[in-house]
Amino acid sequence: MDNVLRLVDLLSAGMTVVGAMIVISALYKMFSERANDRPVQSGEWWKIAEGTLLAVVGASNFLHQLIAGLQF
């Protein structure tokens, strides 16, 4: 059971990191396009939404454990 909990923790941490990297990459590309006076692709907005969703779902496990640890 301990190994399963570690695996869930690693997966949620991975989701958080991957989601954050997707958002950072999309924002960088979006600002780079604006700096070069090119139109921003609508796909970048979807990547930001996707990355945010992944990061929130991944971080929710950490928040749940934190709240559960605070309860007596």
GUDO-360179 format. One line per 4 residues: number of its first residue (from 1); their letters; for each residue x, z, y of N, C-alpha, C, O, CB. Coordinates in nm, 2 decimals. Atoms other than C-alpha are relative to their C-alpha. Glycine has a CB too. Layout:
// residues N
NUM) A) X Z Y X Z Y X Z Y X Z Y X Z Y; ... $
//
This chain:
// residues 72
1) MDNV) 0.08 0.00 -0.12 0.00 0.00 0.00 0.09 0.00 0.13 0.05 -0.06 0.23 -0.09 0.12 0.00; -0.09 -0.01 -0.11 0.29 0.08 0.23 0.05 -0.14 0.03 0.07 -0.18 0.15 0.11 0.09 -0.03; -0.05 0.14 -0.02 0.42 -0.28 0.18 -0.10 -0.09 0.07 -0.07 -0.17 0.15 0.05 -0.06 -0.13; 0.11 0.08 -0.06 0.09 -0.43 0.27 -0.02 0.03 0.15 -0.03 -0.06 0.23 -0.14 0.03 -0.07 $
5) LRLV) 0.00 -0.04 -0.15 0.08 -0.23 0.60 0.11 -0.06 0.07 0.10 -0.10 0.19 -0.01 0.15 0.01; -0.12 0.06 -0.06 0.43 -0.35 0.68 -0.02 -0.15 0.02 0.01 -0.20 0.13 0.12 0.03 -0.08; 0.02 0.15 -0.01 0.33 -0.71 0.61 -0.10 -0.03 0.11 -0.09 -0.12 0.19 -0.05 -0.05 -0.13; 0.10 0.02 -0.11 0.02 -0.68 0.84 0.06 0.03 0.13 0.04 -0.05 0.23 -0.12 0.10 -0.03 $
9) DLLS) -0.07 -0.02 -0.13 0.24 -0.53 1.11 0.09 -0.11 0.04 0.09 -0.15 0.15 0.08 0.13 -0.01; -0.09 0.11 -0.03 0.49 -0.81 1.08 -0.08 -0.13 0.04 -0.04 -0.20 0.13 0.09 -0.03 -0.12; 0.08 0.11 -0.04 0.22 -1.07 1.09 -0.07 0.01 0.14 -0.07 -0.09 0.21 -0.12 -0.02 -0.11; 0.06 -0.02 -0.13 0.05 -0.92 1.39 0.11 -0.01 0.11 0.08 -0.07 0.22 -0.07 0.13 0.01 $
13) AGMT) -0.11 0.02 -0.10 0.39 -0.90 1.57 0.04 -0.14 0.02 0.06 -0.19 0.13 0.12 0.09 -0.04; -0.03 0.14 -0.01 0.46 -1.26 1.48 -0.11 -0.08 0.08 -0.07 -0.17 0.16 0.01 -0.06 -0.14; 0.11 0.07 -0.07 0.12 -1.37 1.61 0.01 0.03 0.15 -0.01 -0.06 0.24 -0.14 0.05 -0.04; -0.02 -0.04 -0.14 0.19 -1.18 1.94 0.11 -0.08 0.06 0.10 -0.14 0.17 0.02 0.15 0.02 $
17) VVGA) -0.12 0.07 -0.05 0.53 -1.34 1.98 -0.03 -0.15 0.01 0.01 -0.21 0.11 0.12 0.02 -0.09; 0.02 0.14 0.00 0.42 -1.69 1.89 -0.10 -0.04 0.11 -0.09 -0.14 0.18 -0.06 -0.05 -0.14; 0.09 0.03 -0.10 0.12 -1.67 2.12 0.06 0.01 0.14 0.03 -0.08 0.22 -0.12 0.10 -0.01; -0.07 -0.01 -0.13 0.34 -1.55 2.41 0.09 -0.12 0.02 0.09 -0.17 0.14 0.08 0.13 0.01 $
21) MIVI) -0.08 0.11 -0.02 0.58 -1.83 2.35 -0.08 -0.13 0.03 -0.03 -0.22 0.10 0.09 -0.02 -0.13; 0.09 0.11 -0.02 0.30 -2.09 2.34 -0.04 0.00 0.15 -0.04 -0.10 0.22 -0.12 -0.01 -0.09; 0.04 -0.01 -0.14 0.18 -1.96 2.68 0.11 -0.03 0.09 0.09 -0.11 0.19 -0.06 0.14 0.03; -0.11 0.03 -0.08 0.52 -1.96 2.83 0.04 -0.14 0.00 0.07 -0.20 0.11 0.12 0.09 -0.04 $
25) SALY) -0.04 0.14 0.01 0.60 -2.31 2.71 -0.10 -0.09 0.08 -0.06 -0.18 0.15 0.00 -0.04 -0.14; 0.10 0.08 -0.07 0.27 -2.45 2.84 0.00 0.02 0.15 -0.01 -0.07 0.23 -0.14 0.04 -0.05; -0.01 -0.02 -0.14 0.31 -2.28 3.18 0.12 -0.07 0.06 0.12 -0.12 0.17 0.01 0.15 0.03; -0.12 0.07 -0.05 0.66 -2.41 3.21 -0.02 -0.15 0.01 0.02 -0.21 0.11 0.12 0.03 -0.10 $
29) KMFS) 0.03 0.14 -0.01 0.55 -2.76 3.13 -0.09 -0.04 0.11 -0.08 -0.14 0.18 -0.05 -0.05 -0.14; 0.10 0.03 -0.11 0.26 -2.74 3.37 0.07 0.01 0.14 0.04 -0.08 0.22 -0.11 0.10 -0.01; -0.07 -0.01 -0.13 0.48 -2.62 3.66 0.10 -0.11 0.02 0.13 -0.15 0.13 0.06 0.14 0.01; -0.10 0.10 0.00 0.74 -2.87 3.57 -0.07 -0.14 0.04 -0.01 -0.21 0.12 0.07 -0.02 -0.13 $
33) ERAN) 0.08 0.12 -0.03 0.48 -3.15 3.59 -0.04 0.00 0.15 -0.03 -0.10 0.22 -0.12 -0.02 -0.09; 0.04 -0.01 -0.14 0.36 -3.02 3.93 0.12 -0.02 0.09 0.10 -0.08 0.20 -0.07 0.13 0.03; -0.12 0.01 -0.09 0.71 -3.00 4.07 0.04 -0.15 0.01 0.10 -0.19 0.11 0.11 0.08 -0.06; -0.04 0.14 0.00 0.76 -3.37 3.98 -0.11 -0.09 0.05 -0.11 -0.21 0.03 0.05 -0.04 -0.14 $
37) DRPV) 0.11 0.07 -0.06 0.43 -3.47 4.14 -0.07 -0.09 -0.11 -0.11 -0.20 -0.08 0.04 -0.09 0.11; 0.08 0.07 0.10 0.27 -3.57 3.81 -0.12 0.08 -0.03 -0.12 0.20 -0.01 0.09 -0.02 -0.13; 0.12 -0.07 0.03 -0.08 -3.48 3.70 0.02 0.09 -0.12 0.09 0.06 -0.22 -0.12 -0.09 -0.02; -0.01 -0.09 0.11 -0.11 -3.18 3.47 -0.10 -0.05 -0.11 -0.22 -0.08 -0.08 -0.04 0.15 0.04 $
41) QSGE) 0.08 0.04 0.12 -0.24 -3.27 3.12 -0.10 0.11 -0.03 -0.07 0.23 -0.02 0.08 -0.03 -0.12; 0.10 -0.11 0.03 -0.56 -3.09 3.02 0.03 0.07 -0.13 -0.02 0.18 -0.16 -0.14 -0.07 -0.02; -0.04 -0.07 0.13 -0.40 -3.01 2.68 0.08 0.12 0.03 0.09 0.21 -0.05 0.08 -0.10 -0.08; -0.07 -0.12 -0.03 -0.18 -2.76 2.86 -0.09 0.12 0.02 -0.05 0.23 -0.02 0.09 -0.03 0.13 $
45) WWKI) 0.09 -0.11 -0.01 -0.48 -2.55 2.95 -0.05 0.05 -0.13 -0.07 0.17 -0.15 -0.12 -0.05 0.09; 0.04 -0.05 0.13 -0.59 -2.55 2.59 0.11 0.07 -0.07 0.08 0.17 -0.15 -0.04 -0.12 -0.08; -0.11 -0.08 0.06 -0.24 -2.44 2.48 0.01 0.14 0.06 0.04 0.23 -0.01 0.13 -0.08 0.02; 0.00 -0.13 -0.06 -0.26 -2.16 2.73 -0.11 0.09 -0.06 -0.09 0.21 -0.09 -0.01 0.00 0.15 $
49) AEGT) 0.12 -0.08 0.06 -0.60 -2.05 2.59 0.04 0.03 -0.15 0.01 0.15 -0.19 -0.13 -0.08 0.00; -0.04 -0.03 0.14 -0.47 -2.08 2.23 0.11 0.11 -0.01 0.09 0.20 -0.09 0.05 -0.13 -0.07; -0.10 -0.10 0.00 -0.16 -1.88 2.30 -0.05 0.13 0.04 -0.01 0.24 -0.02 0.12 -0.04 0.09; 0.06 -0.13 -0.04 -0.35 -1.61 2.48 -0.08 0.06 -0.11 -0.07 0.18 -0.13 -0.09 -0.02 0.13 $
53) LLAV) 0.08 -0.05 0.11 -0.59 -1.58 2.19 0.08 0.05 -0.11 0.06 0.16 -0.16 -0.09 -0.11 -0.05; -0.09 -0.05 0.10 -0.31 -1.55 1.94 0.07 0.13 0.04 0.08 0.22 -0.04 0.11 -0.11 -0.03; -0.07 -0.12 -0.05 -0.13 -1.29 2.15 -0.10 0.12 0.00 -0.06 0.23 -0.03 0.06 -0.03 0.14; 0.10 -0.11 0.00 -0.45 -1.08 2.20 -0.03 0.04 -0.14 -0.04 0.16 -0.16 -0.12 -0.05 0.08 $
57) VGAS) 0.04 -0.04 0.14 -0.54 -1.09 1.83 0.12 0.07 -0.06 0.10 0.17 -0.13 -0.04 -0.12 -0.08; -0.12 -0.06 0.05 -0.18 -1.00 1.74 0.02 0.14 0.06 0.05 0.24 -0.01 0.12 -0.08 0.02; -0.02 -0.13 -0.06 -0.16 -0.72 1.99 -0.12 0.10 -0.03 -0.10 0.22 -0.02 0.01 -0.02 0.15; 0.11 -0.09 0.03 -0.50 -0.58 1.89 0.03 0.09 -0.11 -0.02 0.21 -0.12 -0.13 -0.08 -0.03 $
61) NFLH) -0.04 -0.09 0.11 -0.35 -0.44 1.57 0.08 0.11 0.05 0.06 0.23 0.01 0.07 -0.08 -0.11; -0.09 -0.11 -0.06 -0.09 -0.25 1.77 -0.09 0.10 0.08 -0.07 0.22 0.07 0.11 -0.05 0.09; 0.09 -0.08 -0.07 -0.36 -0.12 2.00 -0.09 0.09 -0.09 -0.11 0.21 -0.06 -0.09 -0.08 0.10; 0.08 -0.07 0.10 -0.58 -0.02 1.71 0.08 0.12 -0.06 0.02 0.23 -0.07 -0.06 -0.09 -0.11 $
65) QLIA) -0.08 -0.11 0.06 -0.30 0.18 1.55 0.03 0.11 0.10 0.04 0.22 0.07 0.13 -0.06 -0.05; -0.03 -0.10 -0.10 -0.21 0.35 1.88 -0.12 0.09 0.03 -0.11 0.21 0.04 0.03 -0.07 0.13; 0.12 -0.08 -0.02 -0.57 0.46 1.94 -0.03 0.08 -0.12 -0.07 0.20 -0.10 -0.12 -0.10 0.03; 0.03 -0.08 0.12 -0.61 0.57 1.58 0.10 0.12 -0.01 0.07 0.22 -0.06 0.01 -0.09 -0.13 $
69) GLQF) -0.10 -0.10 0.01 -0.29 0.77 1.61 -0.03 0.11 0.10 0.02 0.23 0.09 0.14 -0.05 0.03; 0.03 -0.10 -0.10 -0.42 0.95 1.92 -0.11 0.09 -0.04 -0.13 0.20 0.02 -0.03 -0.07 0.13; 0.11 -0.08 0.04 -0.73 1.07 1.75 0.05 0.11 -0.10 0.13 0.09 -0.18 -0.11 -0.09 -0.07; -0.04 -0.11 0.08 -0.70 1.41 1.59 -0.09 0.02 -0.12 -0.06 0.11 -0.20 0.00 0.13 0.08 $
//
